[in-house]
């Protein structure tokens, strides 16, 4: 009698779950390789790991491991399961280390499917996957495998397996976020932006003095661009600040908002400030990169934009609006 014949549905469900996660992760990484490569920066992957080579290779490794989990007989399954467990252990270690950092970190362990701020649920998910990987090894050590589990399934087992898979599908569809969740745009075209007073927030200036957001915008409208040094999209956004400042001048001044002084970001000619205790991010509920527009009249003038593409679109809309205003004045 085969070692796992007494619980073929449970064995098959574990292997199917791991294979599905690896397959979805591989597809997500291949669809958006830049998001996965950016994750190397956000998660502070050690520099000894070649980022470009790893970002190209990892999705294919995950895909192959997922397929082998379902095709391997018991002896090879021990090896495959050990490789999957090693992969999950590395992901779990990176997530655990990220939780100890002072600033929020975006996770890309599972491509765009995992594109969210690292939290305790992220760590719990990875620990669960690591545990399932250990179960896969145990299945192989007990002479079990996916092909043998399929052969051992009986009528009631098929119903159990079908019900479990259906439950997973329902949970996934309920918890699925919109594609651009967490990246609010600047409003629908033609929609009127509801202006409100600039909320109280504090920034530290380059000379060490502090100013409120309203004071900062009292002489000129200000575009606040929130950045994080350990964020590849932030680095790319920082490289565009000088050009944006030229496009928006003299009506709007660009202000780079950093979480702490002395950050290793591309040099900018724009005003560079520090937000004590991440107060700007908390006030506007925006991550990095993000942007908001403060009006010179003490009211909010636009935003919030979150995410590299949304910030670029936001700036383009401001430039376009300024152009229309200039045309109107010229025509007048």
C-alpha positions in Angstrom: 0.0 0.0 0.0 1.3 3.4 -0.9 2.2 5.7 2.0 -0.3 8.5 1.1 -3.1 6.4 -0.3 -5.2 7.1 2.8 -5.4 10.9 2.1 -5.1 11.4 -1.7 -7.3 14.4 -1.8 -5.4 16.3 0.9 -2.0 15.4 -0.8 -3.2 16.5 -4.2 -4.7 19.8 -2.8 -1.4 20.7 -1.2 0.6 20.1 -4.4 -2.0 21.8 -6.6 -2.0 24.9 -4.3 1.8 25.2 -4.4 1.9 24.6 -8.2 -0.9 27.2 -8.8 0.9 29.8 -6.7 4.2 29.2 -8.5 2.5 29.3 -11.9 0.6 32.5 -11.2 3.7 34.1 -9.7 5.8 33.2 -12.8 3.1 34.6 -15.2 2.8 37.8 -13.2 6.6 38.3 -13.2 6.8 37.6 -17.0 3.9 40.0 -17.7 5.6 42.9 -15.7 9.3 42.1 -15.3 10.0 45.7 -14.2 7.8 45.4 -11.2 9.7 42.3 -10.1 13.1 43.9 -10.7 12.0 46.9 -8.7 11.2 44.6 -5.8 14.9 43.8 -5.6 15.5 47.4 -4.6 12.5 47.7 -2.3 13.3 44.5 -0.4 17.0 45.3 -0.2 18.1 42.1 -1.9 21.9 41.7 -1.2 24.0 43.2 -4.0 25.7 39.8 -4.5 22.5 38.7 -6.3 22.7 39.8 -10.0 19.4 41.7 -10.3 18.9 41.6 -14.0 19.9 37.9 -14.4 17.8 36.9 -11.4 14.7 38.9 -12.6 14.8 37.0 -15.9 15.6 33.6 -14.5 13.3 33.4 -11.4 10.0 33.3 -13.3 11.1 30.3 -15.4 12.4 28.5 -12.3 9.1 29.0 -10.5 7.2 27.8 -13.6 9.3 24.6 -13.9 9.1 23.9 -10.2 5.3 24.3 -10.3 5.1 21.8 -13.2 7.4 19.3 -11.5 5.3 19.3 -8.3 2.5 17.8 -10.3 4.5 15.5 -12.5 7.2 14.1 -10.3 6.9 10.6 -8.7 7.7 10.3 -5.0 11.5 10.3 -5.0 12.0 13.3 -7.3 9.2 15.1 -5.4 11.4 15.2 -2.3 14.0 17.1 -4.3 11.5 19.4 -6.0 9.7 20.1 -2.7 13.0 20.9 -1.1 13.8 23.4 -3.8 10.3 25.0 -3.4 10.8 25.2 0.3 14.2 26.9 -0.2 12.6 29.4 -2.5 9.8 30.1 0.0 12.3 30.4 2.8 14.2 33.1 1.0 11.0 35.0 0.3 10.0 34.7 3.9 13.4 35.9 5.1 13.2 38.9 2.9 9.7 39.8 4.1 10.6 39.3 7.7 13.7 41.6 7.3 11.6 44.2 5.5 9.1 44.4 8.5 12.0 45.5 10.7 12.8 48.5 8.5 11.7 52.0 9.5 9.9 52.9 6.2 7.1 51.0 4.3 8.3 48.5 1.8 6.6 47.2 -1.4 6.7 43.5 -1.9 7.2 41.9 -5.4 8.0 38.3 -4.4 5.0 37.2 -6.5 5.2 39.8 -9.2 2.3 42.2 -9.6 0.1 39.8 -7.6 2.2 40.7 -4.6 2.5 44.4 -5.4 1.5 45.8 -2.0 3.0 47.2 1.1 4.7 44.5 3.3 2.8 43.7 6.5 2.1 40.9 8.9 -0.3 39.3 6.5 2.4 39.2 3.9 4.7 37.3 6.3 1.8 35.0 7.4 1.2 34.2 3.7 4.8 33.3 3.1 5.0 31.2 6.3 2.0 29.3 5.1 3.5 28.6 1.7 6.7 27.6 3.4 4.8 25.1 5.6 3.0 23.7 2.5 6.4 23.2 0.9 7.5 21.2 3.9 4.3 19.1 3.5 5.2 18.5 -0.1 8.5 17.1 0.9 6.8 14.9 3.6 4.4 13.6 0.9 7.4 12.5 -1.2 9.1 10.9 1.7 6.0 8.9 2.4 6.0 7.5 -1.2 3.3 10.0 -2.3 3.0 12.2 -5.4 0.4 14.0 -7.5 0.1 11.2 -10.1 -0.4 8.6 -7.4 -2.9 10.8 -5.6 -5.0 11.1 -8.7 -5.0 7.3 -9.2 -6.1 6.8 -5.6 -9.0 9.3 -5.7 -12.4 7.9 -5.1 -15.8 9.4 -5.7 -16.0 11.2 -2.4 -12.5 12.4 -2.8 -13.3 14.1 -6.1 -16.2 15.9 -4.4 -14.0 17.1 -1.6 -11.3 18.3 -4.0 -13.8 20.1 -6.1 -15.4 21.8 -3.1 -12.0 22.9 -1.8 -11.0 24.4 -5.2 -14.3 26.1 -5.5 -13.9 27.7 -2.1 -10.5 29.0 -3.1 -11.8 30.5 -6.3 -14.6 32.3 -4.3 -12.2 33.7 -1.7 -9.8 34.9 -4.4 -12.6 36.7 -6.3 -13.8 38.3 -3.1 -10.4 39.5 -2.0 -9.1 40.5 -5.5 -8.1 44.2 -5.6 -8.7 46.3 -8.7 -5.6 46.5 -11.0 -4.8 50.0 -9.8 -5.9 49.7 -6.2 -3.7 51.8 -3.9 -2.9 54.2 -6.8 -5.6 56.8 -6.8 -5.7 59.0 -9.8 -6.3 62.7 -10.0 -9.9 62.4 -10.9 -12.0 61.6 -14.0 -11.6 63.9 -17.0 -14.0 66.8 -16.7 -14.9 66.1 -13.1 -14.7 69.1 -10.8 -12.1 68.8 -8.1 -13.5 69.6 -4.7 -11.0 72.0 -3.1 -10.4 72.0 0.6 -8.0 73.7 3.0 -4.4 72.5 3.0 -4.2 70.2 6.0 -1.7 70.8 8.7 1.6 69.1 8.0 5.3 69.9 8.6 8.4 69.8 6.4 12.0 70.3 7.4 13.8 72.6 5.0 17.4 72.2 3.8 18.7 74.8 6.3 17.1 72.8 9.2 14.1 75.1 9.8 10.6 73.8 9.7 7.6 75.0 7.8 3.9 74.0 7.5 2.5 73.0 4.2 0.3 76.1 4.1 3.3 78.3 4.7 5.3 76.6 2.0 2.6 77.2 -0.5 1.8 80.8 0.6 4.0 82.4 -2.1 3.7 79.8 -4.9 1.7 76.7 -5.7 3.7 73.6 -4.8 3.8 70.1 -6.2 4.9 67.8 -3.4 6.5 64.6 -4.7 6.9 61.9 -2.1 9.9 59.7 -2.5 11.7 56.7 -0.9 15.4 55.9 -1.6 14.7 52.1 -1.6 12.2 52.2 -4.3 13.2 51.9 -8.0 10.1 53.8 -9.3 11.0 56.6 -6.8 14.5 56.8 -8.2 13.2 57.0 -11.8 10.7 59.7 -10.6 13.4 61.7 -8.9 15.4 61.8 -12.2 12.4 63.6 -13.8 12.0 66.3 -11.2 14.3 68.9 -12.8 12.5 68.6 -16.1 9.1 68.9 -14.4 10.3 71.9 -12.5 11.2 73.6 -15.8 7.8 72.7 -17.4 5.8 74.0 -14.3 7.8 77.2 -13.6 7.0 79.8 -12.6 3.5 79.0 -11.6 4.3 75.8 -9.7 7.3 74.9 -7.6 8.4 71.3 -7.3 9.2 70.0 -3.8 10.9 66.6 -3.2 9.7 65.1 0.1 12.0 62.5 1.6 11.4 60.4 4.7 14.8 61.2 6.2 17.9 63.4 5.4 20.9 62.2 3.5 19.2 59.9 1.0 21.0 58.5 -1.9 18.7 59.7 -4.7 19.6 61.4 -8.0 20.5 65.1 -7.4 17.8 67.5 -8.0 17.8 71.3 -8.4 14.4 71.4 -6.9 13.7 72.1 -3.2 14.4 69.0 -1.2 12.7 68.6 2.2 12.3 66.0 4.9 8.9 65.0 6.4 9.2 64.3 10.1 7.6 61.0 11.1 6.2 60.4 7.6 3.5 63.0 8.4 2.9 64.0 4.7 2.3 60.4 3.7 -0.1 59.9 6.6 -2.0 63.1 6.0 -2.6 62.4 2.3 -2.6 58.5 2.6 -0.1 58.3 -0.2 2.9 56.0 -0.7 6.0 56.5 -2.7 6.2 57.7 -5.3 3.2 60.0 -4.8 2.2 63.6 -5.5 -0.2 66.3 -4.3 -0.7 69.9 -5.5 -0.9 72.7 -3.0 -2.5 75.9 -4.1 -1.1 79.4 -3.3 -4.5 80.4 -2.0 -4.3 78.0 1.0 -6.5 75.3 -0.7 -5.6 71.9 -2.2 -5.3 72.3 -6.0 -5.1 68.6 -7.0 -4.2 65.0 -6.1 -3.6 62.6 -4.7 -1.6 60.7 -7.3 0.1 57.5 -6.2 2.4 55.3 -8.3 5.0 56.1 -10.9 2.6 56.3 -13.9 -0.1 58.2 -11.9 2.4 60.8 -10.9 3.6 61.2 -14.4 0.0 61.6 -15.7 -0.7 64.1 -12.8 2.2 66.3 -13.8 1.2 66.1 -17.5 -2.3 67.2 -16.6 -1.0 70.2 -14.6 1.3 71.2 -17.4 -1.7 71.0 -19.8 -3.9 73.0 -17.5 -1.2 75.7 -17.2 -0.9 75.8 -20.9 -4.6 76.4 -21.3 -4.5 79.2 -18.7 -1.7 80.9 -20.6 -3.6 80.6 -23.9 -6.6 82.1 -22.2 -4.6 85.1 -20.9 -3.0 85.6 -24.2 -6.3 85.5 -26.0 -7.7 88.0 -23.5 
